[in-house]
Amino acid sequence: MVAPLDVCIRGAGVVGRTLALLLARDRLRVGLVEPPAASPADVRAYAMNAASRALLESLSAWPAETEATPVMRMEVHGD
């Protein structure tokens, strides 16, 4: 028998995954649902402040320097 979930989170991006880790750390049974990807290569850039970095580090979710790339310049077009 499968135990029921306490929380189900729709969206497995950086916010959904962080929330799932925080709730699981508090011993809640969490389901994380990722909708089908619109495209196989989803490249996103996030601007994180020091508090966000500290939170992700506390969850062991901050990437190693070899896995992260600093954004030195960005151009945004359209919406």
C-alpha positions as a printed NumPy array, in Angstrom:
array([[  0.   ,   0.   ,   0.   ],
       [  1.267,   3.438,  -0.935],
       [  1.173,   6.062,   1.807],
       [ -0.915,   9.139,   0.966],
       [  0.86 ,  12.396,   0.235],
       [  0.693,  15.364,   2.547],
       [  1.448,  17.782,  -0.289],
       [  1.582,  17.56 ,  -4.076],
       [  3.565,  20.244,  -5.88 ],
       [  2.962,  20.897,  -9.56 ],
       [  6.088,  22.24 , -11.179],
       [  9.574,  20.861, -10.719],
       [ 11.524,  24.016, -11.443],
       [ 13.823,  25.689,  -8.968],
       [ 10.926,  26.929,  -6.794],
       [  8.971,  23.659,  -6.776],
       [ 12.012,  21.547,  -6.03 ],
       [ 13.153,  23.877,  -3.258],
       [  9.709,  23.789,  -1.666],
       [  9.644,  19.984,  -1.942],
       [ 13.01 ,  19.711,  -0.172],
       [ 11.943,  22.1  ,   2.593],
       [  8.693,  20.221,   3.221],
       [ 10.407,  16.821,   3.109],
       [ 12.949,  18.092,   5.622],
       [  9.967,  18.661,   7.949],
       [  8.953,  15.001,   7.43 ],
       [  6.029,  15.673,   5.105],
       [  5.326,  13.175,   2.323],
       [  5.748,  15.229,  -0.847],
       [  4.81 ,  14.471,  -4.429],
       [  6.523,  16.513,  -7.137],
       [  4.82 ,  16.565, -10.539],
       [  6.651,  17.867, -13.554],
       [  4.464,  18.612, -16.581],
       [  5.751,  17.317, -19.924],
       [  8.489,  19.563, -21.264],
       [  7.573,  21.83 , -24.155],
       [ 11.044,  21.388, -25.585],
       [ 13.879,  19.024, -24.668],
       [ 16.433,  21.813, -24.142],
       [ 15.114,  24.213, -21.52 ],
       [ 17.915,  26.638, -20.713],
       [ 17.048,  29.207, -18.088],
       [ 19.037,  31.802, -16.22 ],
       [ 18.223,  32.722, -12.63 ],
       [ 19.451,  35.662, -10.596],
       [ 19.937,  34.551,  -7.002],
       [ 20.693,  36.757,  -4.035],
       [ 22.803,  35.721,  -1.056],
       [ 19.756,  34.552,   0.936],
       [ 18.616,  32.298,  -1.932],
       [ 22.094,  30.835,  -2.232],
       [ 22.254,  30.181,   1.529],
       [ 18.852,  28.449,   1.442],
       [ 19.859,  26.218,  -1.484],
       [ 23.206,  25.437,   0.152],
       [ 21.401,  24.401,   3.36 ],
       [ 19.402,  21.922,   1.244],
       [ 22.547,  20.666,  -0.564],
       [ 20.953,  21.965,  -3.757],
       [ 23.479,  24.636,  -4.736],
       [ 25.497,  23.405,  -7.724],
       [ 29.226,  22.873,  -7.638],
       [ 31.198,  25.618,  -9.374],
       [ 31.979,  23.211, -12.221],
       [ 28.215,  22.788, -12.853],
       [ 27.242,  26.478, -12.724],
       [ 28.019,  29.218, -15.186],
       [ 28.009,  32.88 , -14.191],
       [ 26.036,  35.129, -16.524],
       [ 28.234,  38.036, -17.523],
       [ 25.859,  39.67 , -19.997],
       [ 22.245,  39.155, -21.033],
       [ 19.963,  40.591, -23.677],
       [ 16.211,  40.177, -23.328],
       [ 13.95 ,  40.604, -26.349],
       [ 10.16 ,  40.516, -26.428],
       [  8.047,  39.74 , -23.393]])
